[in-house]
Amino acid sequence: MIYIAIIYEVLWEIIENTPFIIRRYREQSTQSREYHGDSIVNSLGDIFSMTLGFFLAWTFPRYGILCFIFNEMLLYHTIGDNLLTNIYQLFIKPLHKFS
């Protein structure tokens, strides 16, 4: 199961650094105007963090949702960026242009 999660994470890291996604980040976020893609160290850190999160959720399944919410709040508070803001900026916010 962990192998599938790692494969998905690696695929996302590759997709995240394509010109299309980089352009999307630049268009949708004032924070990402100078974004040129992730460094190799950043991508490896993301993969490591996902793996750690996977094992924590696997080990403590009852606290998975609480840990996710806490992590999202902590990241947003400290760096102003998290998974939910990225999903919004990449996929939901562009739809508002047409409405």
N, C-alpha and C positions, 0 to 999 in steps of 0.2 A: 504494500500500500504506500509506503514512504517513497518508493521509487517512482510511482505514478505522480505523486505530489511534486517531487523534485523535477521530473520531466516537464510538468506544467509550468513550474516556476522558471526553469531554464528557457522554455519556449517564450514565456512572457518577457523575460529579460532581453531576448533577441528581438521580439516584436517591439518592445518599448524603445529600442534604439534604432528603429527604422526611421527614415526621413518623414514618413507620413505621421507617425505618432509624435515625433519631435516637433513637427510643424503644428500639430494639434495642441500640444502643451503650450507652445509660444502664443498661439491665437487665443486660447481660452484663459490664460492666467497672466496676471501682471507680474507675479513672482517668477515666472518661467520665461520671460522675454529673452534672456541670454542663455537659455538651456541648449546644450549641444549634445545631450545624451549622457548616459551614465558612464563612469569610469569602470574599468575592470574590477577594481577594488570595491566600488559601490555595488556592482552586480553580484560579486561573490558574497558581500555582506548581506545583501537581500536574500540570497539563496540560503546562507547560514541562518539568518533570522527566521525564514520560513520553516526551515528544518527544525529549529529549536521550538518554534510555535507549534508545529505539528506534534512533536513529542510531548510537549506540555498538554496539548489538547487530548492527546491519546492517553496520557497518564492520568489526567484529572478531567474527565469528560463533563462532569457536573459544573465545572467552573469555566468551561470554554467560552461561553457567551459573555460572562462577566469579564473575563480576561480580555476578550476582543473589545468590548466597550471601554474598559479602562485604558487599553493600549491606544485606541483611537482618540480618546479624550486627551491622554497624555501627549501624544504626538502632535495633535492640533494645538494644544496649549504651548508646547515648547518650540515647535518649528513651523506651526501653521500649515501643516501638510500631513495627510494620512490617506489610507486606502479609499475611504468614502469621498473625500474631496477630489481625489484623482478620478474616481468613477464619474462623479458629477461633472467635472471639467471636461473629460474626454468624451462622454457619451450622452449625458442629459442636457447640459448647457447648450451644446450646438443645436439641439432640437428646438430650443426656445426661439431661435432666429426665425423659424418658419411659422411660428404661431402669433 
